[in-house]
């Protein structure tokens, strides 16, 4: 079981998890976390000739692909649903890992762990950059390239982080149906962040460091920017995040992906004084991934009409007409819209949402507003923290959709949302990196 892989620290950081399964239902558990489409039936009445037209071939092929995609998406969602191992939290760990007090060094690394991916440059001679995003905080010798869907909640989380801290990066827009831009990678999901970092002597590297999982990408880059006194490389920082491969192949996850590897950048006293704040930030980042994002798709694709409107909006903001040929764009819009309508119904059932999925969306966002309270502007106080950026990023993924307009009418989340948006557009976090506290 995954619980047998949980971590004990020489100075353990105990962290209480309130795991939301549905609005109003809370599961309290203590755990130690270490450096952790389309099923439209083809009418049987229509006869296909021995030499079908290209139009029919395209239609049948597209519907078949969409049905396969929907089925595979459902299987994927099953194995990645939150709370699968919730009952194992807190059990004794026979083959535990031991870390130093600053969560930096693993003493007995189990077989099967993977720290990350390294891509030789000959495998991807040139990165198909769609556009460049500027920022005031440039890192000498480091180039970031984000492979993304413009309106994917997880990709939006990464962009919000990069924009807030003013980090320049390249964007590679990925076809959400064919995903031809990811041929180089064994990992076939977005976001993917490729980091091209020069060597210590200033020479070009022969490899890219590939970061995956939005929360992991943010934690690694945040650690690199804020808690990197020794001038360690991105690849070295990545090694602090251990991918635990369960021996029964039930689950593979980086269980410390919400932690920042602070190391000796802080004294033990400062770390202890900020423990509650760091815990709250980690908790809501995890909540975003495990609950908030699961109410988005069923709302965005609630009806076929909303689904088509959403995909047309995605095409517009993602500039699909600029990056994809017309035939590819139409496949994304029409096949994607029909397919995701049916997938959203499966997700609604799988995640136990209410019959009116709008209610689940409102309840979820109300939890966030209530958690911030009346005495704070942001979860981070007078400035956004990583939890603010995560929730904002996820919500920004459907800002132009009917579901978002309904959300603003029913939940008082607008003032917080547009305040974070303004700071992201102004790259307000760049000043924090230039003049750290």
GICORQUI-V463340 format. One record per residue. N is the residue number from 0. RES is the residue in one small letter. BURIAL is + if it has 9 or more other C-alpha atoms within 8 Angstrom, else -. D_CENTER is the distance of its C-alpha to the mean C-alpha in Angstrom with 2 decimals. Layout:
n: (N;N)
res: (RES;RES)
burial: (BURIAL;BURIAL)
d_center: (D_CENTER;D_CENTER)
This chain:
n: (0;1;2;3;4;5;6;7;8;9;10;11;12;13;14;15;16;17;18;19;20;21;22;23;24;25;26;27;28;29;30;31;32;33;34;35;36;37;38;39;40;41;42;43;44;45;46;47;48;49;50;51;52;53;54;55;56;57;58;59;60;61;62;63;64;65;66;67;68;69;70;71;72;73;74;75;76;77;78;79;80;81;82;83;84;85;86;87;88;89;90;91;92;93;94;95;96;97;98;99;100;101;102;103;104;105;106;107;108;109;110;111;112;113;114;115;116;117;118;119;120;121;122;123;124;125;126;127;128;129;130;131;132;133;134;135;136;137;138;139;140;141;142;143;144;145;146;147;148;149;150;151;152;153;154;155;156;157;158;159;160;161;162;163;164;165;166;167;168;169;170;171;172;173;174;175;176;177;178;179;180;181;182;183;184;185;186;187;188;189;190;191;192;193;194;195;196;197;198;199;200;201;202;203;204;205;206;207;208;209;210;211;212;213;214;215;216;217;218;219;220;221;222;223;224;225;226;227;228;229;230;231;232;233;234;235;236;237;238;239;240;241;242;243;244;245;246;247;248;249;250;251;252;253;254;255;256;257;258;259;260;261;262;263;264;265;266;267;268;269;270;271;272;273;274;275;276;277;278;279;280;281;282;283;284;285;286;287;288;289;290;291;292;293;294;295;296;297;298;299;300;301;302;303;304;305;306;307;308;309;310;311;312;313;314;315;316;317;318;319;320;321;322;323;324;325;326;327;328;329;330;331;332;333;334;335;336;337;338;339;340;341;342;343;344;345;346;347;348;349;350;351;352;353;354;355;356;357;358;359;360;361;362;363;364;365;366;367;368;369;370;371;372;373;374;375;376;377;378;379;380;381;382;383;384;385;386;387;388;389;390;391;392;393;394;395;396;397;398;399;400;401;402;403;404;405;406;407;408;409;410;411;412;413;414;415;416;417;418;419;420;421;422;423;424;425;426;427;428;429;430;431;432;433;434;435;436)
res: (x;x;x;x;x;x;x;x;x;x;x;x;x;x;x;x;x;x;x;x;x;x;x;x;x;x;x;x;x;x;x;x;x;x;x;x;x;x;x;x;x;x;x;x;x;x;x;x;x;x;x;x;x;x;x;x;x;x;x;x;x;x;x;x;x;x;x;x;x;x;x;x;x;x;x;x;x;x;x;x;x;x;x;x;x;x;x;x;x;x;x;x;x;x;x;x;x;x;x;x;x;x;x;x;x;x;x;x;x;x;x;x;x;x;x;x;x;x;x;x;x;x;x;x;x;x;x;x;x;x;x;x;x;x;x;x;x;x;x;x;x;x;x;x;x;x;x;x;x;x;x;x;x;x;x;x;x;x;x;x;x;x;x;x;x;x;x;x;x;x;x;x;x;x;x;x;x;x;x;x;x;x;x;x;x;x;x;x;x;x;x;x;x;x;x;x;x;x;x;x;x;x;x;x;x;x;x;x;x;x;x;x;x;x;x;x;x;x;x;x;x;x;x;x;x;x;x;x;x;x;x;x;x;x;x;x;x;x;x;x;x;x;x;x;x;x;x;x;x;x;x;x;x;x;x;x;x;x;x;x;x;x;x;x;x;x;x;x;x;x;x;x;x;x;x;x;x;x;x;x;x;x;x;x;x;x;x;x;x;x;x;x;x;x;x;x;x;x;x;x;x;x;x;x;x;x;x;x;x;x;x;x;x;x;x;x;x;x;x;x;x;x;x;x;x;x;x;x;x;x;x;x;x;x;x;x;x;x;x;x;x;x;x;x;x;x;x;x;x;x;x;x;x;x;x;x;x;x;x;x;x;x;x;x;x;x;x;x;x;x;x;x;x;x;x;x;x;x;x;x;x;x;x;x;x;x;x;x;x;x;x;x;x;x;x;x;x;x;x;x;x;x;x;x;x;x;x;x;x;x;x;x;x;x;x;x;x;x;x;x;x;x;x;x;x;x;x;x;x;x;x;x;x;x;x;x;x)
burial: (+;+;+;+;+;+;+;+;+;-;-;-;-;-;+;-;+;-;+;+;+;-;+;-;-;+;-;-;+;+;+;+;+;+;+;+;+;+;+;-;-;-;-;-;-;-;-;-;-;-;-;-;-;-;-;-;+;-;-;-;-;+;+;-;-;+;+;-;+;+;-;-;+;+;-;-;+;-;-;-;+;-;-;-;-;-;-;+;+;+;-;-;+;-;-;+;+;+;+;+;+;+;+;+;-;+;-;-;-;-;-;-;+;+;+;+;-;-;+;+;+;-;-;+;-;-;-;-;+;+;-;+;-;-;+;+;+;-;-;-;-;+;+;+;+;+;+;+;+;+;+;+;+;+;+;+;+;+;+;+;+;+;+;+;+;+;+;+;+;+;+;+;+;+;+;-;-;-;+;-;+;-;-;-;-;-;-;-;-;+;+;+;+;+;+;+;+;+;-;-;-;-;-;-;+;-;+;+;+;+;+;+;+;+;+;+;+;+;+;+;+;+;+;+;-;-;+;+;-;-;-;+;-;+;-;-;+;+;+;+;+;+;+;+;+;+;-;-;-;-;+;+;-;+;+;+;+;+;+;+;+;+;+;-;-;+;-;-;-;-;+;-;-;-;-;-;-;-;+;-;+;+;+;+;+;+;+;+;+;+;+;+;+;+;+;+;+;+;+;+;+;+;-;+;-;+;+;+;+;+;+;+;+;+;+;+;-;+;-;+;+;-;-;+;-;-;-;-;+;+;+;+;+;+;+;+;+;+;+;+;+;+;+;+;+;+;+;+;-;-;-;-;+;-;-;-;+;-;-;+;+;+;+;+;+;+;-;-;+;-;-;+;-;-;-;+;+;+;+;+;-;-;-;+;+;+;+;+;+;+;+;+;+;+;+;+;+;+;-;-;+;-;+;+;+;-;+;+;-;-;+;+;+;-;-;+;+;-;-;+;+;-;+;+;+;-;+;+;+;+;+;+;+;-;-;-;-)
d_center: (24.71;21.51;23.42;25.90;23.35;22.50;23.43;26.46;26.86;30.34;29.46;26.99;24.44;24.73;21.99;22.46;19.77;20.29;18.28;18.25;19.03;20.44;21.69;24.61;24.12;23.16;23.34;24.38;24.13;24.59;22.88;22.91;19.66;20.28;18.97;16.79;22.12;24.97;27.84;30.48;33.67;35.88;39.30;41.79;44.48;43.47;45.13;43.47;46.16;46.73;45.48;42.49;41.54;38.55;37.18;37.38;35.90;32.88;32.54;32.97;30.72;27.94;28.35;28.46;25.26;23.52;24.97;23.86;20.28;20.35;21.90;19.50;16.49;18.35;18.98;15.41;14.47;17.52;16.71;13.19;14.38;14.11;17.36;18.72;20.15;20.62;24.36;24.30;23.09;25.93;28.10;30.07;28.72;31.36;29.66;27.59;26.24;27.83;26.41;28.27;28.27;25.75;23.16;23.79;25.79;25.55;29.11;28.94;26.02;26.05;26.38;23.42;20.91;18.96;17.89;16.06;17.24;19.98;20.89;24.55;25.11;27.66;25.00;23.48;26.51;24.97;21.52;21.76;20.67;20.44;20.77;20.74;19.30;21.68;21.55;24.23;22.85;23.49;23.26;26.29;25.74;21.91;20.21;16.49;15.59;12.26;12.22;10.52;11.44;12.61;11.69;8.42;6.68;3.12;5.97;7.89;6.23;7.09;10.27;11.25;11.33;13.24;15.47;16.36;17.51;19.22;17.99;19.20;17.09;17.67;15.77;16.23;15.92;15.40;17.59;15.50;18.50;20.17;17.44;20.37;18.56;16.86;20.28;20.28;17.42;17.72;13.96;13.68;10.09;8.05;6.84;9.71;11.38;15.09;17.13;20.85;22.74;26.52;28.56;30.37;33.47;31.75;31.79;29.21;27.09;27.50;23.88;20.27;17.77;14.68;11.45;8.66;5.42;3.27;5.45;8.10;8.35;8.93;11.26;13.13;13.81;14.71;17.02;18.44;19.27;20.57;21.93;23.35;27.11;28.06;26.43;24.40;22.52;18.78;19.66;21.62;18.91;16.62;19.46;19.05;15.90;17.44;16.13;18.52;19.88;21.68;25.24;25.28;22.17;20.76;17.46;15.81;13.28;13.07;14.51;14.69;11.14;11.45;14.84;16.16;18.94;21.59;24.51;27.86;26.59;27.46;30.55;30.39;31.78;29.13;26.40;28.24;28.83;25.14;24.06;23.73;21.73;19.26;19.11;18.46;15.58;13.98;14.89;13.32;9.94;10.19;11.77;9.04;6.89;10.32;12.26;11.44;9.10;11.90;14.54;13.29;14.22;17.55;18.46;17.62;19.47;21.96;24.98;25.77;26.81;23.56;21.65;23.86;23.69;19.88;19.92;22.71;20.75;17.79;20.54;22.03;19.19;17.79;21.41;21.60;25.39;25.23;22.97;23.92;27.45;28.65;28.77;25.16;24.06;26.18;24.74;21.19;22.55;25.10;23.88;20.26;21.49;23.83;21.52;18.64;21.39;22.40;18.98;18.33;21.56;20.48;17.26;19.52;21.81;19.42;17.71;21.14;20.79;24.06;26.32;25.61;21.83;22.26;23.62;20.53;18.48;21.20;21.50;17.85;17.89;21.35;20.18;18.04;21.06;23.37;21.43;21.78;25.43;28.22;28.85;25.59;24.20;20.67;19.14;19.89;23.44;24.82;21.69;17.94;16.15;12.53;12.35;13.92;11.60;8.47;10.69;12.23;9.32;8.45;12.25;12.99;11.55;14.82;17.12;19.84;20.01;22.64;20.31;19.32;23.03;23.95;21.50;23.19;26.55;25.99;23.91;24.79;21.32;22.40;23.94;20.93;18.54;20.93;21.71;18.18;18.14;21.52;20.57;17.59;20.04;22.63;20.53;21.93;20.10;21.96;25.06;23.58;23.00;26.48;28.16;26.35;27.82)
